Amino acid sequence: MASASPPPTLTQPAHPALGSIILLGALTAMGAVSIDLYLPSLPAIGQSFGVGAAAVQQTMSAFFVGMAVGGLVYGPVSDRIGRRPALLVGLAVYAAASLACALAPGIGWLVGGRLVQALGACAGPVVARAVVRDRYHHQDSARIFSLLTLVLGVAPMIAPTVGAWLVTFATWRVVFAVLAAFGVAMIVAVGWRLDESRSRATAATGHESVAASYLALFSQRRLLGYLLGGALNGAALFAYVGGAPNLLISQYHFTPRAFAAAFAAIAVGVIGSSQVNRALLRRYESDRILAVATLVGVAAGVALVVAAFTLGQWPVLVCLFVALTSYGFVAANTTAGALAVDPSRAGATSALIGSASFGAGALAASVAAAFDDGTPHALAIVIAVAMAGAAAAFHGLALRPAR
């Protein structure tokens, strides 16, 4: 299969076709859809197999492990053999594993199926990010990643409702059958719509081993700055997602409806800020936006700690909103920046972005949970430290010129 040429230098912002955005957005959202659609099924799964919540929770943990580990393989492989073949293999694994989950005879089988399902699902976002970098330069890719955030943000708003409807009127097994059908649909869409985008420069690195690709990337300070900046900012969001039920329901005594509204407000804030970022990118360089957004995140993190220790719930929630919506500015721009450092290894870079995000997020959520004392103190400190780390990484590594 012939490889495409490097993206041309553009003087006007790129305007990708709507179909391409929808496809890339769907690929980016594969992990989110696979989690959010089945969340309402957790109690039914436990009842079906006669196991407790802890055993069912292993299906979630296995999926996160698969997403974090699998991407490290697909990224360099897509650099070596091409985006389409790597993606089609991943989608086939995803569809087959989803069907296996639907037919699972026991909880152990389901846990294993979810692990393999994630090993296929991670190909979607990893390759989608690489495709964007193949086709567009730094500034345009940042705008497109902001647009994909809009598509990605729809998943947690719609998928749980659809999943609840499926469990109510069918069974939890139908949820996985729907995910299998989603995987098949993605195979058809990629085969029909997605042309090979790997550049000649990337193809020339095809002799590299996976280890050599990663060693070459880790030696580049600017890439580490973008990588850590994005991962640590995202870790604050992971910590909030993990701690929100305890904070809002147990500590602030929100009703389920109020909890859903507060949770949705953060999601709307993240989506909204990503679209403001897309508009700002028409006038300002992405690094300039990042410089401001990371410092605003630090200020909001400090204010959050002060509010958590001295003020009531509403100042805490306002500071949380400001701190977490910085993700909409940081995620797209750090992703574009990291991918621009070494375009010939875009697949491997994309894999590192995903794994660093999952790893930092899991660590932040675990630390916040471990030190929870029935107050918002631990969550506030974790978020503030993550914001400070993100700013330090970006300003100290990505922006500072090499000596």
C-alpha positions in Angstrom: 0.0 0.0 0.0 1.5 3.3 -1.0 2.2 5.8 1.7 1.1 9.4 1.5 3.3 12.4 1.2 3.9 14.6 4.2 1.2 17.2 4.8 1.7 20.4 2.8 2.5 23.7 4.5 -0.8 25.5 4.8 -1.3 29.2 5.0 -5.1 28.9 5.9 -6.6 26.7 8.6 -7.5 23.3 7.3 -11.2 22.3 7.1 -11.5 18.5 7.1 -14.6 16.9 5.8 -17.4 16.2 8.3 -17.3 12.5 7.6 -13.6 12.4 8.4 -14.1 14.2 11.7 -17.0 11.9 12.7 -14.9 8.8 11.9 -11.8 10.0 13.7 -14.0 11.1 16.6 -15.6 7.7 16.8 -12.2 6.0 16.8 -11.0 8.4 19.5 -14.1 7.6 21.6 -13.9 3.8 21.4 -12.5 3.5 24.9 -15.0 5.9 26.4 -18.0 4.3 24.6 -16.8 0.8 25.8 -16.8 2.0 29.4 -19.8 4.3 29.5 -22.2 2.0 27.6 -21.7 -0.8 30.0 -21.6 1.1 33.3 -25.4 0.7 33.9 -24.9 -3.1 33.5 -22.6 -3.6 36.5 -25.3 -4.5 39.0 -27.0 -6.9 36.5 -23.7 -8.6 35.7 -23.1 -9.2 39.4 -26.6 -10.7 39.8 -26.2 -12.8 36.7 -23.0 -14.4 37.9 -23.8 -14.3 41.7 -20.7 -12.3 42.6 -20.2 -9.1 44.5 -19.3 -5.6 43.4 -15.6 -6.1 43.9 -15.5 -9.0 41.4 -17.5 -7.0 38.9 -15.2 -4.1 39.3 -12.4 -6.2 38.0 -13.9 -6.0 34.5 -13.3 -2.2 34.7 -9.8 -2.6 36.0 -8.9 -5.1 33.3 -10.1 -2.7 30.6 -8.0 0.2 31.9 -4.9 -2.1 32.0 -5.6 -3.2 28.4 -6.0 0.4 27.2 -2.7 1.5 28.9 -0.6 -1.4 27.7 -2.0 -2.2 24.3 -1.4 1.3 22.9 2.3 1.0 23.4 2.3 -1.8 20.8 -0.1 -0.3 18.2 1.7 3.1 18.0 5.1 1.8 16.8 3.5 -0.9 14.7 1.4 1.7 12.9 4.7 3.6 12.1 6.2 0.4 10.7 3.3 -1.2 8.7 0.9 1.7 8.2 -2.1 3.2 10.0 -4.8 1.2 8.2 -3.4 -2.3 8.8 -2.7 -1.7 12.5 -6.1 -0.1 13.0 -8.0 -2.9 11.2 -6.3 -5.6 13.3 -7.2 -3.7 16.4 -10.8 -3.3 15.4 -11.1 -7.0 14.5 -9.7 -7.9 18.0 -12.2 -5.5 19.5 -15.2 -6.9 17.7 -14.3 -10.5 18.5 -13.6 -9.8 22.1 -16.9 -7.9 22.5 -18.7 -10.9 21.2 -16.8 -13.2 23.6 -17.9 -10.9 26.4 -21.5 -11.2 25.3 -21.2 -15.0 25.5 -19.2 -15.1 28.7 -20.2 -18.1 30.9 -18.6 -16.6 34.1 -17.1 -13.5 35.6 -13.5 -14.8 34.9 -14.3 -15.1 31.3 -15.8 -11.6 31.2 -12.7 -10.1 32.9 -10.5 -11.7 30.3 -12.8 -10.6 27.5 -12.7 -7.0 28.7 -8.9 -7.1 28.8 -8.7 -8.3 25.2 -11.5 -5.9 24.2 -9.4 -3.0 25.5 -6.3 -4.3 23.7 -8.3 -3.8 20.5 -10.1 -0.6 21.5 -6.8 1.2 22.2 -5.9 1.1 18.5 -8.7 3.6 17.8 -7.4 6.6 19.7 -3.8 5.8 19.2 -4.0 5.6 15.4 -6.5 8.4 15.1 -4.1 10.8 16.7 -1.3 9.7 14.4 -3.5 10.1 11.4 -4.3 13.7 12.4 -0.6 14.4 12.7 0.1 12.8 9.4 -2.3 15.0 7.6 -2.0 18.4 9.4 0.7 20.6 10.8 1.0 21.6 14.4 -1.5 24.5 14.6 -4.2 22.8 12.5 -3.8 19.5 14.4 -4.4 21.4 17.7 -7.7 22.8 16.2 -8.8 19.3 15.0 -8.0 17.7 18.4 -10.2 20.4 20.0 -12.9 19.4 17.6 -12.5 15.7 18.4 -12.9 16.6 22.1 -16.4 17.8 21.2 -17.2 14.4 19.6 -15.5 12.6 22.5 -17.6 14.6 25.0 -20.8 13.3 23.6 -20.0 9.7 24.6 -20.4 10.1 28.4 -23.6 12.1 27.9 -25.4 9.6 25.6 -23.8 6.2 26.2 -24.9 5.6 29.8 -28.5 6.4 28.8 -28.4 4.0 25.9 -26.8 1.3 28.1 -29.4 1.7 30.8 -32.2 1.4 28.2 -30.6 -1.8 26.8 -30.3 -3.4 30.3 -33.9 -2.4 31.2 -35.5 -3.8 28.0 -33.0 -6.6 27.2 -30.0 -8.0 29.2 -26.4 -6.9 29.9 -25.3 -9.3 27.2 -27.0 -7.2 24.5 -24.7 -4.3 25.6 -21.7 -6.3 24.5 -23.4 -7.4 21.3 -24.0 -3.8 20.5 -20.3 -3.0 21.1 -19.4 -5.9 18.8 -21.6 -4.4 16.1 -19.9 -1.1 16.7 -16.6 -2.7 16.1 -17.8 -4.2 12.8 -19.2 -0.9 11.8 -15.8 0.8 12.5 -14.1 -1.9 10.3 -16.4 -1.1 7.4 -16.0 2.7 7.9 -12.2 2.5 8.1 -12.1 0.2 5.0 -14.3 2.6 3.1 -13.3 6.0 4.3 -9.8 6.1 5.8 -6.9 6.2 3.3 -3.4 5.4 4.4 -1.8 8.5 5.8 1.7 7.3 6.9 4.3 9.6 5.4 7.5 8.6 3.6 9.6 9.9 6.5 7.7 7.6 8.9 7.9 4.7 6.5 11.7 5.2 6.5 11.8 4.4 10.2 10.3 1.0 9.6 13.5 -0.8 10.4 13.3 0.5 14.0 12.4 -1.8 16.8 9.7 -0.8 19.3 12.3 -0.2 22.0 14.4 1.9 19.7 11.4 4.1 18.8 10.7 4.8 22.4 14.3 5.4 23.3 14.5 8.0 20.5 11.4 9.7 21.8 12.4 9.8 25.5 15.7 11.5 24.6 13.7 14.6 23.3 13.1 17.1 26.1 10.4 19.1 24.4 8.3 16.0 23.8 8.6 15.0 27.5 7.4 18.5 28.4 4.3 18.2 26.3 3.7 14.6 27.3 4.0 15.3 31.1 2.1 18.6 30.8 -0.9 16.9 29.2 -0.8 13.8 31.3 -0.6 15.6 34.6 -3.3 18.1 33.7 -5.5 15.1 32.7 -4.6 13.4 36.0 -6.5 16.1 37.8 -9.6 15.3 35.8 -9.2 11.5 36.5 -8.8 12.3 40.2 -12.1 14.3 40.2 -14.0 11.6 38.2 -12.9 9.0 40.8 -13.6 11.1 43.8 -16.7 13.0 42.6 -19.3 10.5 44.0 -17.7 10.6 47.5 -17.2 14.4 47.4 -20.6 15.4 46.1 -22.9 12.7 47.5 -21.2 11.6 50.8 -19.6 14.9 51.8 -21.9 17.5 50.2 -25.1 15.4 50.4 -26.1 16.0 46.8 -29.1 14.0 45.6 -28.5 11.7 42.6 -30.1 14.2 40.3 -28.0 17.1 41.7 -24.9 14.9 41.4 -25.7 14.2 37.7 -26.2 17.9 37.1 -22.9 18.9 38.7 -21.1 16.1 36.9 -22.6 17.3 33.6 -21.6 20.9 34.3 -17.9 19.8 34.4 -18.3 17.9 31.2 -19.9 20.9 29.5 -17.1 23.1 30.8 -14.5 20.8 29.3 -16.2 20.6 26.0 -16.9 24.4 26.0 -13.3 25.3 26.7 -12.1 23.0 24.0 -14.2 24.9 21.5 -13.0 28.2 22.8 -9.5 26.8 22.3 -10.3 26.0 18.7 -11.4 29.6 18.1 -8.3 31.0 19.8 -6.0 28.9 17.6 -7.1 31.0 14.6 -5.3 34.0 16.2 -2.7 32.6 18.7 -0.1 29.9 18.6 -0.9 26.8 20.5 2.1 27.2 22.8 1.0 30.7 23.8 -2.4 29.3 24.8 -0.8 26.5 26.7 1.5 28.9 28.6 -1.6 30.9 29.9 -3.8 27.8 30.4 -1.3 25.9 32.5 -0.7 29.0 34.8 -4.4 29.5 35.2 -4.6 25.8 36.2 -2.0 26.4 38.9 -3.8 29.5 40.2 -7.1 27.6 40.3 -5.4 24.6 42.1 -4.0 26.9 44.8 -7.4 28.6 45.2 -9.0 25.1 45.4 -6.8 24.1 48.3 -7.5 27.4 50.1 -11.3 26.9 49.6 -11.2 23.3 50.7 -9.5 24.1 54.0 -11.2 27.4 54.8 -14.4 27.9 52.8 -17.7 26.0 52.0 -18.8 23.8 49.2 -19.7 26.4 46.6 -16.2 28.1 46.5 -14.8 24.5 46.2 -17.0 23.7 43.3 -16.3 26.9 41.5 -12.5 26.4 41.8 -12.9 22.8 40.7 -14.8 24.0 37.6 -12.1 26.5 36.7 -9.2 24.0 37.3 -10.8 21.1 35.4 -12.0 23.1 32.4 -8.3 24.0 31.7 -8.2 20.5 30.3 -10.1 21.7 27.2 -7.2 24.1 26.5 -4.3 21.8 27.6 -5.2 18.4 26.1 -5.5 19.4 22.4 -2.5 21.7 22.4 -0.1 19.3 24.3 -1.2 16.5 22.0 -0.5 18.5 18.9 2.8 19.8 20.4 4.0 16.3 21.3 3.2 14.9 17.9 4.9 17.8 16.2 8.3 17.2 17.9 9.1 14.0 15.9 6.4 13.5 13.1 8.3 10.5 11.8 7.4 8.6 15.0 3.8 9.9 15.3 2.4 6.4 16.1 4.8 5.8 18.9 4.3 9.3 20.3 0.5 8.8 20.2 0.9 5.6 22.1 3.0 7.4 24.8 0.3 10.1 25.1 -2.4 7.5 25.8 -0.4 5.4 28.2 1.0 8.5 30.1 -2.6 9.8 30.5 -4.0 6.5 31.8 -1.0 6.0 34.1 -1.0 9.5 35.6 -4.7 9.4 35.9 -4.8 6.1 37.7 -2.1 7.2 40.1 -3.8 10.5 40.9 -7.2 8.8 41.5 -5.5 6.2 43.7 -3.6 8.7 45.9 -6.7 10.9 46.3 -8.7 7.8 47.4 -6.0 6.5 49.7 -5.8 9.8 51.7 -9.5 10.6 51.7 -10.5 11.7 55.2 -14.1 12.6 54.7 -13.2 16.1 53.6 -12.3 17.6 50.2 -8.7 18.2 51.4 -7.0 15.2 49.7 -8.7 15.7 46.4 -7.9 19.4 46.4 -4.2 18.8 47.1 -3.9 16.1 44.4 -5.5 18.4 41.8 -3.3 21.3 42.8 -0.1 19.2 42.7 -1.1 17.8 39.3 -1.7 21.3 37.9 1.6 22.6 39.3 3.4 19.6 37.8 1.7 20.2 34.4 2.8 23.8 34.3 6.4 22.9 35.5 6.7 20.3 32.8 5.5 22.5 30.0 7.3 25.7 30.9 10.5 23.9 32.1 10.8 21.3 29.3 8.7 22.2 26.3 9.2 25.9 26.2 12.8 26.2 27.4 15.2 26.3 24.5 17.8 23.6 24.3 21.3 24.6 25.3 
